């Protein structure tokens, strides 16, 4: 491993006018990887040579992107019962926010669950399931202001859970994930449903589970409603499409959604990166 002085020297060479010297320094820093990130971050925010500052930021971003891709790969190797859903659903956000610290967002989820818990006192989650859902809808949609981003559906931030928690807007899967994570804290039988076209949630309440749509203010859906959603998209309906989603299905869906969004924006770099991650994730 190179010493601090040698890493600093390589960063200085990023500003060299000789393209060959610049490229060699860049490739070496990429090989060093995570050990160089602290120095690159400092160089990227320091006063002085603007060329070094810009180059350091670019190298740092590439190292971080590769680190995130590696995290996706390690996740793809896990068995379903080994996947920590709460950790995994924040991973797509690190593609855009590589320094993301999820603890602050977990505290937000804790607070949402605590508020709802206080309103649920005395209710039984199976016997009073309709009232439980009404309370969750009231807190999350009416009081906290969560909503589906209809005006700018293809904004990538709709797919990043940290942004959804900050801005209170998202797309079907990220708003559903909010319900899932809050529901877990409250020990509620809420599951994700990876239905084509539109991700929804299921409230598993005997004798018959029911479905609801977090993108549309928690509107309750019957099986017939779900079939109509698919028919409108000219897709056949089968009851198997309403099976609870596995954690890896949820993550793969989040990646696919991001891929579609970046295709909409014609962002070739992100399209290539996400295509590689999705292929890796689906084929391990």
N, C-alpha and C positions, 0 to 999 in steps of 0.2 A: 504494500500500500504506500502511495506517495505521501510525503509529509506536507504540512500546511504550506510551507514556502514553495514547494514544487507545484502545488495546485494553484496557488496565487500567480505563479509565473505563467502557467498555461492560460489562465484567465487574461493576463496582460497581453499574451500573444494573440488573443482574439481581436485585438485592435491593430494588429500588424497589417501594413499595406500589401504585403506579399500574400496573395490568395492561397498559395500552397501552405505557408506557415500557419495562416488562419485556419485552414481546413484540418491540418494535422492536430492543432491544439483543440479544435472543436471535437474531433473524433476521439481524442484521448480523454477529454472530459466526459464524453458520453460513455466511454468504457468504464471510467471511474464510478460514474453513476451517483448513487445516493450520498456517498462520502463527500462529493463536491458540492452538494446542494446548498449548504450553509454559506459557502464562499460565493457561489454564483448569485444567491439571493442578495447578499451584501453588495456585490458588484453591480447588480441590476438596479439597485436603489441609491447608489452612491453618486455624489457629484463628480464631475471630471469628464473623462473621455466618453462622449456620447456613443461612439462606435462600440466600445467595450461594454457599455451599459446595455445597449440593445442586443448585442451578441450574447451576453451573459443571460439575459432574460429568455432568449430563444433556446439556448442550450438547456437552461433550467426547465423550461416548459416541456421540452422533448424528454428529458429524464423523468419528469413527473408523469407524463403520459405513458411512458413505458412501464413505470412502476404500477400505475393503475391497471394497465393491460395485464400485468403479472398478477395483480390481485384478482382480476376476473378469472384468469386461468386457474389459480389456486382454488377459487370458489367452485369452478366447474368440476374440479376433481372430487369434491365432497359428496358423500351420500346425502340423500334428502334429509335424513334425521340429524345430520351434522351441520346443516346450514342454519346460521343465526339470521333469521329474516330481517330483523331490525338493523343489523349491521349491513346486510347485503343491499337493502333498498336505498341506502345512502351512497353506495358505490358509484352508480351512474353520475351522481352530482360531482364526484371528484374528477370526472373528465373535464369539467369546466372550472371547478373550484378545487384544485389538487391539494390545497392546504386546509381543506374543510375539517373542522373539529365538530363531531356530531353531538358531543355532550350537551351543548347549549340547546340543541333542537330536541334532544331527549328530555331535557327539563321542561321544554314547552309542552311536549306530549304528556309528561307527568302532570303538569298543571291542568291541562285540558281534562285528563282523566279524573283528577281530584275534584274539579268543578262538577263534572257529570256525576261522580260518585255521590256527592252531597245531595244531589237532586234525586238519586235513585234509592235513597234510604227507605226501606220497607217494601220495595218491589222485588219480585222474584223473576229472574231473567227468562224462565220458560213460561210461567203462568201469565206474566204481565208484559210479554214481549212487545206488544204494540205500543204500550206506554213507555217502555225502555227506549224504543227507537224514536219516539216523539221527543223524549228528553234529549237524546243525542243530537237529533236534527235541530232542536231549538238552540242548544248551546253552540254547536259547530257552525250552523248556517245563519241563524238569526242574530245570535249574540257575538260570535267570533268572526262572522262575515266570510266564511269559506264559500266559494262558488266556482262553477265551471267557467273557464276562460273562453267564452264563445267569440268574443271580438278578435282575439289574437291566438287562435288555437295552436298555430304552428310556432309559437315562441318557445325556444328550447327550455327556457326557465320553467315552463309548465311541467317539465319532466324531471326537474331536480327538486328533491324533497325539501332541501333547505330553503329554496326559493318559494315553494308552495306554502311552507310554514310562515315565512316572512311576509309574503304578499297576499296570502289567503286566496289564491286562485290556482287552478290546475286543470288537468285533463282527467278523464275517467279513472285511469289506473292510479294516479298519484293521490287523488282524493279518496279513492277506495282504500289505498294503503294507510292513509290517516285513520280511517275508521278501523282498519285491522289492528293497527298499533295501539290505538286508544282502547279498542275492545279487549285486546289482550291484557292490558293493565287492569281492566275491570272484570276479567274472567268471563267475558260474554262470548257466546258461541257464534261469532261473526267470521265468515270465511270469504276469501276472494273467489270470484267466478270468472275464469278466463274466456269469456264468451267472445267469439269473433266480432269484430267491428266495435264493440262497446263493452269494456270491463265493468262488472258490477259486483255487488256483494250478496251474500246469502246470510240470513239469520236462521241458524239451525235450531228450530223449535218444534218439538214433537206436538202433534203427530205428523205435521206437514211443514217443512221449512218454507220460508218465503224469501223473496228477493227484493233488493232495493238499489236505487241508483244514486250514488253520492254526487255524480256530475249534475244531476237535476234535483238538488235540494233533498236527497234521500227519498225520492218518490218510490212507493211500494210497487213492485211489479209482480204480476202473475206469470205462470209459464206461458200463457197465451200472449202476454205482452212481450215476453222475451222472443217468442216465435215471430211476432210481428216486426220486431227490430231487425231480425235476420232477413225476413222476407222483403223488407224495404231495401235491404242491401243485396237482394237477389241471391241469398244464401239459404240452403236447406236447413231446416231445424231438426235436431235430434236431441233427445233428453241427455245424452252423454255430454253435450256442450255445457250443461249446467252443473257438471261435477266440480267439486272444490279444487281450486288450483294449488299445485305444489309450489313451494318456495322458488324452485328453479324455473318454473313456468312464469312466475311473476317477474323474476329478474330478466328472463329472455324477452318477455313482452315489453318491459321498459326499454330494453336495448333496441328492439324492433321499432318501437314508437319514435325513439330518438333518431334512428336511421331514416325513417320516413320524413321526419321534420327537417333533417339536414339535406335530404334529397329535395324537399320543397324549397329550401334556401340555396340549393345548388352549391353546397359547401363540400367540395371534393375531398379535402383533407379529412374532414370528419366522417364522410361517407366511407372512405377507405379504412379509417381506423375502426369505426363501428362494425363495418362488414367483417373485418378480421376478428374482432372480439366476438361477434355473434357466431361466426363459423367455428371458432374455437370452443365457445360455450356449448354449442349444440352438437358438437362432434367429439366430446370427451366422455 
